[in-house]
Amino acid sequence: MDSKGLIRIAWFGLHFGEEPPLVGDKGAGTIFFSGCNLRCVFCQNWQISQENMGKDWSQEEFKKIMMDLQKKGALNIDLVSPTIWVERIRQPISEAKKEGLVIPVVWNSNAYESKDMLKKFEGLVAVKIATSD
């Protein structure tokens, strides 16, 4: 990651390649983040996850991307591999919700997350943290 507060995104748009409940007939507003905290040799998105294919966007531009996807009719905002960007995406998501983002924000990750990190996103993204205590 860079030191300028930018977010590297490989692709965003209406996407129909996810599970049917996520895409419906309108598509998910998918945002594929570049980079990944795992090094899976079998990754289907190797160029994105390990070679950092993509373009750098400001946090303000990231917020605008989410709002534009909602305007295009996306059923949700589908954040794909957002883990390494947690410190840079939380505030723009919060701001977008205050400015009218009403569709669900889906945390579509490799599921290698800490409960503490996920708790920071409660109320912002579709996360249910199961606890045994």
C-alpha positions as CSV (number, residue, x, y, z in Angstrom):
1,M,0.0,0.0,0.0
2,D,1.1,3.5,-0.6
3,S,1.4,6.3,2.0
4,K,-1.0,8.7,0.3
5,G,-4.3,7.3,1.5
6,L,-5.2,5.9,-1.9
7,I,-7.1,2.7,-2.5
8,R,-6.1,0.4,-5.4
9,I,-9.1,-1.0,-7.3
10,A,-8.7,-3.5,-10.1
11,W,-12.3,-3.2,-11.4
12,F,-15.8,-2.0,-10.4
13,G,-19.2,-2.2,-12.0
14,L,-22.4,-4.2,-12.2
15,H,-21.3,-7.9,-11.8
16,F,-23.3,-11.1,-12.4
17,G,-20.5,-13.6,-11.6
18,E,-21.3,-13.9,-7.9
19,E,-23.8,-16.2,-6.1
20,P,-27.3,-15.7,-7.4
21,P,-28.7,-14.1,-4.1
22,L,-26.0,-11.4,-4.4
23,V,-26.6,-10.5,-8.1
24,G,-30.4,-11.1,-8.6
25,D,-31.4,-9.7,-12.0
26,K,-29.8,-6.3,-11.6
27,G,-26.2,-7.3,-10.6
28,A,-24.0,-6.6,-7.6
29,G,-22.2,-3.4,-7.4
30,T,-18.9,-5.2,-7.2
31,I,-15.6,-3.5,-6.3
32,F,-12.5,-5.7,-6.8
33,F,-9.7,-4.5,-4.6
34,S,-6.1,-5.1,-5.6
35,G,-3.8,-7.0,-3.2
36,C,-4.6,-9.7,-0.7
37,N,-3.4,-10.7,2.7
38,L,-3.1,-14.4,1.6
39,R,-0.8,-15.9,-1.0
40,C,-3.0,-18.7,-2.4
41,V,-1.3,-20.3,-5.3
42,F,-4.7,-21.4,-6.7
43,C,-6.2,-17.9,-6.6
44,Q,-8.5,-17.3,-9.6
45,N,-7.7,-13.5,-9.4
46,W,-3.9,-13.8,-9.2
47,Q,-3.3,-10.7,-11.3
48,I,-5.5,-8.7,-9.0
49,S,-4.6,-10.3,-5.7
50,Q,-0.8,-10.7,-6.1
51,E,0.3,-8.6,-9.0
52,N,-1.7,-5.5,-7.8
53,M,-3.3,-4.9,-11.2
54,G,-5.5,-1.8,-11.0
55,K,-5.6,1.9,-10.5
56,D,-5.3,4.0,-7.4
57,W,-8.4,6.0,-6.3
58,S,-8.8,8.5,-3.5
59,Q,-11.2,7.8,-0.7
60,E,-13.5,10.4,-2.0
61,E,-13.5,8.7,-5.4
62,F,-14.2,5.4,-3.7
63,K,-17.2,6.9,-2.0
64,K,-18.4,8.2,-5.4
65,I,-17.9,4.8,-7.0
66,M,-20.3,3.3,-4.4
67,M,-22.9,6.0,-4.9
68,D,-22.7,5.6,-8.7
69,L,-23.2,1.9,-8.5
70,Q,-26.3,2.4,-6.4
71,K,-27.6,4.9,-9.0
72,K,-27.0,2.2,-11.7
73,G,-29.4,-0.1,-9.8
74,A,-26.9,-2.4,-8.1
75,L,-28.6,-4.7,-5.5
76,N,-25.6,-4.1,-3.1
77,I,-22.1,-2.9,-2.9
78,D,-19.9,-6.1,-3.1
79,L,-16.5,-5.4,-1.6
80,V,-14.2,-8.2,-2.9
81,S,-11.0,-8.8,-1.0
82,P,-11.2,-5.6,1.1
83,T,-9.1,-6.8,4.0
84,I,-5.8,-5.0,3.4
85,W,-7.7,-1.7,2.8
86,V,-9.7,-1.6,6.1
87,E,-8.1,1.5,7.4
88,R,-8.9,3.4,4.1
89,I,-12.4,2.2,3.3
90,R,-14.2,2.5,6.6
91,Q,-14.6,6.3,6.6
92,P,-15.8,6.5,3.0
93,I,-18.4,3.8,3.6
94,S,-19.6,5.7,6.7
95,E,-19.8,8.9,4.7
96,A,-21.6,7.3,1.8
97,K,-24.2,5.9,4.2
98,K,-24.7,9.4,5.6
99,E,-25.1,10.7,2.1
100,G,-27.8,8.2,1.0
101,L,-26.2,4.9,0.3
102,V,-29.0,2.6,1.3
103,I,-28.2,-0.7,-0.4
104,P,-26.4,-3.4,1.7
105,V,-22.6,-3.3,1.7
106,V,-21.3,-6.9,1.5
107,W,-17.9,-7.9,3.0
108,N,-16.8,-10.5,0.4
109,S,-13.5,-11.6,1.7
110,N,-11.3,-14.7,2.1
111,A,-12.8,-15.0,5.6
112,Y,-9.4,-14.6,7.2
113,E,-10.4,-11.7,9.4
114,S,-10.1,-11.0,13.1
115,K,-13.3,-10.4,15.1
116,D,-11.8,-7.1,16.3
117,M,-11.4,-5.9,12.8
118,L,-14.9,-6.9,11.8
119,K,-16.4,-5.2,14.8
120,K,-15.1,-1.9,13.3
121,F,-17.5,-2.5,10.4
122,E,-20.6,-3.5,12.3
123,G,-23.5,-1.3,11.0
124,L,-21.5,-0.4,7.9
125,V,-21.3,-3.7,6.1
126,A,-23.2,-7.0,6.2
127,V,-21.3,-8.8,8.8
128,K,-22.7,-11.1,11.5
129,I,-20.1,-12.0,14.1
130,A,-20.8,-15.3,15.8
131,T,-19.6,-15.6,19.3
132,S,-19.5,-18.4,21.7
133,D,-19.2,-16.2,24.8
